[in-house]
Amino acid sequence: MLSGRHLLGIKDLSAQEIMLYLKSASSFKDILKRDIKKVPALRGRTVVNLFFEPSTRTRTSFELAAKRLSTDVINFSAPSSSILKGESLLDTALTVEALGADIIIIRHSFSGVPHMLSKHLRVSVINAGDGTNEHPTQALLDAFTIMEKKGGFEGLQVAIIGDIIHSRVAKSNIYCLKKLGADVRLIGPATLLPECFRDLGVKTFSSMEEGLEGADVIMMLRLQLERQGKGFFPTTDEYFSQWGLSNKRLRAARPDAIIMHPGPMNRGIEISSDVADGGNSVILEQVTNGLAVRMAVMYHLDERKEQ
């Protein structure tokens, strides 16, 4: 069973807890194939999305997942909130809790915000991405997609490519995939791939061709230009010429390698369109699987809270 009533990161989860979410997601995905894609599992509960950063996939996915579980959903808009009047984030969250929220989903540009809120709130807190720290549900949906396509994780060669230093997706996936038995490689320019990542038990490469050799899973990352200063690489054209994924580079991986991307994609910078839309791509399947995974997360956290 789960050890806590929050999902703040993958780092502190056990492999057994991760697999509980993944196995439950499989059941919830079956529900999404029905004509009526809704179950009364969390009827009467209220879920609040507190998003302080732009989001399409994650916010919409959480909202739809909550509705599929029959909850009431409130989407919080920071620009129209009392935060602009000087109210603190904690007071805003406490107000939302006092209004009857059962689960608060938080995305914020500062690392550690979900952890801070979890210390002061009685309701369950789900981290939907905090700064450059973690994005746990993205890692879970990625793992679920890999499990569906590859059948397991032991010995899989997973290559994560791109803006590693700024990526909360990369960090959560490293923690998750290592716990499940996969071998993880990181590929990118040295400026975006500091040496400290080797302490996490991964291999690092600056050459795409060398790093992709024999890969079973290729996970591309978005260049987070909004978090970067200047000097990480000369131009985006130069970046694609060295670290973009093309069909030519894809030949270094295994023929049945799957291509993943958390989105949004910068086509022609991180990945070519023919690869993104090609037969090895599971990018849209990741989006669909995100619904099932987030249903599983909210279901189990609510179940844990009641114990």
Residue, then its C-alpha position, 0 to 999 in steps of 0.5 A: m500500500l501507499s506510505g503517504r497521502h500525497l504524491l510529491g515526487i518519485k524519489d521517495l516512492s518504492a518500486q512496489e508503490i510505483m507498480l501499484y499505480l501502473k497496475s491500477a492505471s491498466s484497469f482505469k484505461d479499460i474504463l476509458k474504452r467504454d461508451i460511458k467513460k465514467v465511474p463513481a469512484l470519487r463521487g462527492r469529492t472535490v479536486v482543485n487545480l492550482f496551476f501557476e505555470p502554463s499547461t495544456r496536457t497536464r492540466t487538461s489531463f488532470e481535469l478529465a481524469a477527475k471528471r471520469l472519477s465523478t468528482d467536482v473540479i475547480n480550475f484555479s486561475a492565478p491571474s484572477s486570484s487574490i494572489l495579485k492582491g498580496e495573498s500568500l500561496l499558503d493562504t490561498a491553498l488554506t482557503v481552497e481547503a476550507l471551501g471543501a477541496d479533497i485533493i489539490i493539484i499544484r504546478h509552480s515554477f518554484s521547486g519545493v512548493p508542493h512539499m511546503l503545502s503538504k506540511h500545512l494541509r490536511v488534504s492530499v497534494i499532488n505535484a503537477g510539476d515544481g520548478t526543475n525538481e520533479h513531475p511525478t505523474q509524467a514519469l508514471l505515465d511514461a513508465f506505463t507506456i513503456m510497460e504496455k509497449k515493452g512488457g517490463f523494465e528489467g534490462l531495458q536501455v532507455a535514452i533521455i535526450g536534451d535539456i536535462i539540467h532544467s527538466r523535472v521530467a528527466k529527474s522523475n523518469i530517472y528515479c522511476l526507471k532506475k527503481l524498476g530495473a531499466d538502464v538509463r542513458l542521458i544524452g545532450p550538450a555538456t552545458l545541459l548535462p552536468e556531471c552530477f547526474r552520474d551520481l544518479g547511476v546513469k551513463t552520460f553521452s555527448s554524442m547522439e550516435e554513441g548514446l542511441e546505440g541499441a536503445d529500446v526507448i528514446m525519450m526526447l525532452r523540450l528545450q526549456l528556453e524560458r528557464q535558460g539564459k544565453g550560452f547553452f548552445p549557439t543556435t537552435d539550428e546548431y542544436f538540432s544538427q547535433w542533438g535533434l532526433s532524425n530518421k538517420r540518427l534513429r537507425a542507431a537504436r533498435p528497430d523496435a525502439i519507441i519514441m517518446h516526448p512529454g510535450p509540447m514539442n519543438r518540431g525541427i529543434e528537438i525532433s523532426s516531424d517525420v520521426a514524431d509522426g512515424g511508426n515508432s512514435v508513441i507520443l499521443e499514446q502517452v497523452t491518452n495514458g496520462l488520463a488512466v495514470r492520473m485516475a489511478v493516482m487520485y483514486h489511491l490517494d483518496e483511498r489512503k486518506e480514508q485509512 
